[in-house]
Amino acid sequence: MTAVLPRTGIGVDVHAFAPEDKPRPLWLGGLLWEGERGLAGHSDADAVAHAAANALFSAAGLGDLGTHFGTDRPEYASARGTVLLAEAARIVRDAGFGIGNVAVQLVCQRPRFGPRRAEAEAVLSEAAGAPVSVSAATTDHLGFTGRREGVAAIATALVYPLA
């Protein structure tokens, strides 16, 4: 009898804040953040959802966000991160994997994520069809995130073969 071993993956996503003369809404963790400066990107630039999707693809050995939803795919322009995460989860499941969980670490000075953590986790977990946890940290004003030039997110995912 062969043991079924889980597979892990790592995903990273980074987005700069949109230029002030080209404002965009901020979508982060599947949530709209009213009154916050948005991020620049092909889709909604939700770095948390994108890192989660990248981690799923990595764990299953299926490429990355750009492979499936890149700028060469105009139908994904302005797509919500939760839509991309749900589609990534579907692709991973269709490839013969179950999803154990996804954990995401958001790195930013703003917005203040803690008060909406549970809300974001619920939205992301629904999109992935699996538990998604999110934690956040600042960089004590160091680097591009500390200077409030953008945000970064790092995620891990656990998947397991269904066969």
C-alpha positions as CSV (number, residue, x, y, z in Angstrom):
1,M,0.0,0.0,0.0
2,T,1.4,3.4,-1.0
3,A,1.0,6.3,1.4
4,V,-0.7,9.5,0.1
5,L,1.7,12.3,0.8
6,P,0.6,15.9,0.9
7,R,2.3,18.5,-1.2
8,T,3.1,22.1,-0.2
9,G,3.5,25.2,-2.3
10,I,4.6,28.7,-1.9
11,G,3.0,31.8,-3.5
12,V,4.1,35.4,-3.5
13,D,2.4,38.5,-4.9
14,V,3.4,42.1,-4.8
15,H,1.6,45.2,-6.0
16,A,2.5,48.9,-5.9
17,F,-0.2,51.4,-5.0
18,A,-1.8,53.0,-8.0
19,P,-0.6,56.4,-9.0
20,E,-2.6,59.2,-7.3
21,D,-3.6,60.6,-10.7
22,K,-5.1,57.2,-11.6
23,P,-7.0,56.1,-8.5
24,R,-8.4,52.6,-8.1
25,P,-10.4,51.0,-5.3
26,L,-8.4,48.8,-2.9
27,W,-9.3,45.2,-2.9
28,L,-7.4,43.1,-0.4
29,G,-8.2,39.7,1.1
30,G,-11.3,39.6,-1.0
31,L,-12.7,42.8,0.6
32,L,-13.2,46.4,-0.6
33,W,-11.4,48.9,1.6
34,E,-13.3,52.1,1.3
35,G,-11.2,55.3,1.5
36,E,-7.9,53.5,0.9
37,R,-5.7,53.9,-2.1
38,G,-5.9,51.0,-4.5
39,L,-3.2,48.8,-6.0
40,A,-2.0,48.8,-9.6
41,G,-2.4,45.6,-11.6
42,H,-4.0,43.7,-14.5
43,S,-6.8,42.4,-12.3
44,D,-8.0,44.0,-9.0
45,A,-4.4,43.6,-7.6
46,D,-5.6,41.7,-4.5
47,A,-2.2,40.5,-3.4
48,V,-3.6,38.3,-0.7
49,A,-6.0,36.3,-3.0
50,H,-3.3,36.2,-5.7
51,A,-0.6,34.8,-3.4
52,A,-3.1,32.2,-2.2
53,A,-3.8,31.2,-5.8
54,N,-0.1,31.1,-6.6
55,A,0.5,28.8,-3.6
56,L,-2.2,26.4,-4.8
57,F,-0.7,26.2,-8.3
58,S,2.8,25.7,-6.8
59,A,1.6,22.9,-4.6
60,A,0.0,21.1,-7.4
61,G,2.8,21.8,-9.9
62,L,0.5,23.7,-12.2
63,G,2.5,26.9,-12.9
64,D,1.5,30.2,-11.5
65,L,-1.0,33.1,-11.7
66,G,0.6,34.4,-14.9
67,T,0.3,31.0,-16.6
68,H,-3.4,30.9,-16.1
69,F,-4.6,34.5,-15.8
70,G,-1.8,36.6,-17.3
71,T,-1.9,39.9,-19.1
72,D,-2.3,37.9,-22.4
73,R,-5.7,36.9,-21.1
74,P,-7.8,40.1,-21.5
75,E,-10.9,38.4,-20.0
76,Y,-9.2,38.6,-16.6
77,A,-8.5,42.4,-16.7
78,S,-10.0,43.8,-13.6
79,A,-11.1,40.4,-12.3
80,R,-11.7,40.1,-8.6
81,G,-9.0,38.2,-6.7
82,T,-11.7,35.9,-5.3
83,V,-12.7,34.9,-8.8
84,L,-9.1,34.0,-9.6
85,L,-8.7,32.1,-6.3
86,A,-11.9,30.1,-7.0
87,E,-10.8,29.3,-10.5
88,A,-7.3,28.3,-9.2
89,A,-9.0,26.0,-6.7
90,R,-11.1,24.5,-9.5
91,I,-8.0,23.9,-11.7
92,V,-6.2,22.3,-8.8
93,R,-9.1,20.0,-8.0
94,D,-9.6,19.1,-11.7
95,A,-5.9,18.1,-11.7
96,G,-6.7,15.5,-9.1
97,F,-5.9,17.2,-5.8
98,G,-7.8,18.0,-2.7
99,I,-7.0,21.2,-0.9
100,G,-6.1,21.0,2.8
101,N,-5.6,24.7,3.6
102,V,-3.9,27.9,2.5
103,A,-2.2,30.3,4.9
104,V,-1.3,33.9,3.8
105,Q,1.0,36.5,5.4
106,L,0.2,40.0,4.3
107,V,3.0,42.6,4.7
108,C,1.9,46.2,4.6
109,Q,1.7,49.4,6.7
110,R,-1.8,50.0,5.6
111,P,-4.6,49.2,5.6
112,R,-4.9,48.0,9.2
113,F,-5.9,44.5,8.5
114,G,-6.6,43.0,11.9
115,P,-10.1,44.4,12.4
116,R,-11.3,42.7,9.2
117,R,-9.3,39.5,9.4
118,A,-12.3,37.2,10.1
119,E,-14.3,38.7,7.3
120,A,-11.4,38.3,4.8
121,E,-10.8,34.7,5.9
122,A,-14.5,33.8,5.4
123,V,-14.6,35.3,1.9
124,L,-11.3,33.7,0.9
125,S,-12.3,30.3,2.4
126,E,-15.5,30.4,0.5
127,A,-13.7,31.2,-2.8
128,A,-11.1,28.4,-2.3
129,G,-13.6,25.9,-0.9
130,A,-11.1,25.2,1.8
131,P,-9.8,26.9,5.0
132,V,-7.8,30.1,4.3
133,S,-6.1,31.9,7.2
134,V,-4.5,35.4,6.9
135,S,-2.1,37.1,9.2
136,A,-0.6,40.5,8.7
137,A,2.6,42.3,9.7
138,T,4.2,45.6,9.1
139,T,7.9,46.1,8.3
140,D,8.3,48.9,10.9
141,H,8.5,51.4,8.1
142,L,11.4,49.6,6.3
143,G,11.5,48.8,2.6
144,F,8.9,49.5,-0.1
145,T,6.0,48.3,2.1
146,G,7.3,50.4,5.0
147,R,7.4,53.5,2.8
148,R,3.8,52.7,1.8
149,E,4.7,52.2,-1.8
150,G,2.8,48.9,-2.0
151,V,1.9,45.6,-0.4
152,A,3.3,42.1,-0.4
153,A,1.8,38.7,0.4
154,I,3.4,35.3,0.9
155,A,1.3,32.2,1.1
156,T,1.6,28.4,1.6
157,A,-0.8,25.8,0.6
158,L,-1.2,22.1,1.3
159,V,-2.8,19.9,-1.3
160,Y,-3.1,16.1,-1.5
161,P,-3.5,13.7,-4.4
162,L,-7.0,12.2,-4.5
163,A,-6.0,9.0,-6.3
